[in-house]
Amino acid sequence: MKKSIGGSIESAANGDYTVDVKAVLTEAWQLTLKSRISINLGIFFVLIFGMMVSYIASDFFGGIEQVFKEAQEGNGQALQMINIIVTIAVWPFIAGVEMMGVYHAINKPTQANMVFSFLSRGSWVALTALLTSVLISIGFELLIIPGILLAVMLSLTVPLVVEKKLSPVQAIVLSIKALRFKIVALLSIFIILFMSLIFLIFPMALLMTSSLAPLAIMVFLYGLSYLAPWYYNVKGVLYRDVYGIYVDEHEKNSTLTNSSSNDSEHNGSDDTFSA
């Protein structure tokens, strides 16, 4: 029998949940300190795969240099097409990275090969990513603030499609309906994460033209190896607190009493989260 840890769809839709900014960031940071390797490896794979897809797709439009040249001249259609292709290709794998954060939120260990675990929901995930990107882009074109608010309210749609088996439209509607209740707290969390990224980038940008540029890049990459997992763990904690996470009843008891699991223990055979 399945039980839910954290919130629920019903309570989320009614705004019956709380978001403690400090508690979410603190818990996610503690999770990051003990479970960042799998997320970093997953992100590394996604980056390499995305670059390969971009390079291959650009060949159909005359090469990457030609694509950027056309974009600079005001003709960005080829670049937009490549962005769409890359989005469709990489988001089924990014879904695995997102679910690592969800797993960590209930103290379940993960492995980097989880990026391949949800490909059966890949078409729904890709469609969700495209729809949310379009909505956010429209928000930014109208006014910047609507785009930011939409980005925050749509930040948890992919786990809804994967873990709750919702359709893209259902996930988007529920996300906007539920997260609007705590938009100030959620916005505060993502602003803190964004400012952390700026804090990492600033020294590197300042030193790029100096002899310390290699050291600055190394410091940036090291800091990013903590910030990126922190971001996904924050999303996992938020998802748990807002929507809840389904687990088997016996597994729920084990999860609640065991918070010392590490990445090397996951065998990838848990049917509870299979897509």
C-alpha positions, 0 to 999 in steps of 0.5 A: 500500500502506498503512502505519501511523505510530506504534502499532497496534491489536494492540500497543495491545490488548496494552498494548505502547506508551508514553505520555511525558507531557512528550513528548506535551504538548510535541509537541502544544503545538508543533503548536498553535503552528503549526496552531491556526487550522483547529481554532479555526474548526472549534470555532467552527462547532460551537458556533454550530451547536450553539446553533442546534440547541439553540434550535430543539429547545427550541421543541418543549418550550416555549422555552429559558426553560421548559426551564430552569425545568422543570429547576430544578423537578426535571423535567429530561426536556426538557433531557435530550432536548435534550442528546441531540438536540444530541449527535446533531447536532454530533458528526459535525462534532466528529469532523472537529475530532478528526481535525484533531488526528490529521492534525497528529500526522503533520504533515498540514495541515488546513482548517476545512472538515474538519468536513464531511469525515466525515459519511458516518460521522456516524451511527456517530460520533453513536452512539459519542458517545451510548454513551460519554456514557451510560457516563461518566454511569453512572460519575459516578452510581455514584462520581466516580472511575469516571466520570473513569476512563471519560472518559479511557479513552473519549477516543479512541473517535471517531477509531477509528470514523472512521480505523479504521472500527470500529463504536461497540461495537468502538471502546469495547471496544478503547479500554477494553482498550488505555488501561487499561494507561497510565491513570495517564499518561493521567490526568496529561495530562488533569489538566494540560489541565483545570488549564490551563482552571481557570487561564484561568477563575479570573482571569475569574471573579474580575474579572467584577464589576469594570470589568476584566470585558471585558479578563478575557473577552478574555484568557480567549478568547485563552488558549482559542484556544490551549488548545482546539487543544492539547487536540485535538492532544494527543489526536491525538498520543496516538492516533498513539502508541497506535493508529497512523495509516494512510497510503499508503506513499509518503505515509508517507515524505513525511510523515516528512520534511516537518514544515513544512506549514501549514494553507493547503496542505490541499486536502481530497482525500486518500483515505487518511482519507476516511470 
